[in-house]
């Protein structure tokens, strides 16, 4: 029989030592949403090994530092909510967008390695989605408005670079390559005057996707 260790409401300040053969389920409990149905509670579970094996850690909110809870991450199960995962603490490094579903190995979320060190819950948005993209920085040059997913920026707008953009409604994920591949960047409502503002090293953009639970 596998013993389940339950953690308190807040994250533990120090690494948790778990004997061999035990499973760790730590993080935030449902007490933060006492009146919400279980299905509406955001939850993501990180597993150290592939195929949802090994020590695991449950989380239901933003966490700037996951290092105390697991040393590596090779599979993830998202029960509810949309999440952005980060390669390094404090929401730095490579970003990975995950929505509801099972990810049995890190290749399934387009990961470059088994390093996940922070995560952010993306707020739900039930209204329209709208974003304006520009071919030059500071909102100059040709402007195009997007209201739905764009599988290929080149096919739709004959562009392969975006130098500035303005997210008017909803959250989006920008992908470096077409078909939602390559490096990913979370875009929240606001102005981005140059590609450095969304964390990219260049203006290359291949596709754009709205942050939604289902597509």
C-alpha positions, 0 to 999 in steps of 0.5 A: 500500500502506498502512503499519501503524505498531505501537506498544509495549505501553504507550500513547505519552506524546505525540501521534503524528505520522502522515504523510498516507496512513498508518494508526496502530494503537496501544495494547496488544498481545496480550502481556498475555494470552500464554496466551489465545486471540485471540478472548478478548482484549478489543479496541476500535478507534477511527477518526477518520473515518466508515465505519472510515476514517482514522487508527485506534487499537486498545485492549485495556484501560482508558485514562483519556486517549485524546487523544494518539492521535486528535483525533476519533472517528467510527466504532468496531469492537468485536471483543471485550468490553463497553466504556463510552466517555466524552466527556471524559478520566478517565471524565467526561462523556457515557457510551456503552455498546458491545458487540461489533459495528460502529458506522460513525458516532457516531449508532450509539452514541447519541453527542452528538458525535465526542468520545471521550476515555477508555474503560473495559473492563467486567469479564465476569460469567457469573453472575446479575444482580440489582439493587434499585431504590427510589422514594426516596433512601437506599433508602426507599419502594417497592422493586423487584428486577430480574434481567433487562433492562427495556425500559420502567420505566414499563410494568413498574413504573409508575415513571419515576424512581429515587432510589436503587438497590443493584446486587447482581450484575453490571454494568448500564447505566441509560438516561434514556429507554425502549428504551435511549435517552438518557443512559447511566450505568454501574452497577457492584456497590455502593450508590447512595444518590441519583442523583448517585452514578451521575453523573446530574443528575436521577432520570429513568430509562426503561430498564435493561440488563445488561452482556452480550456478547450479548442 
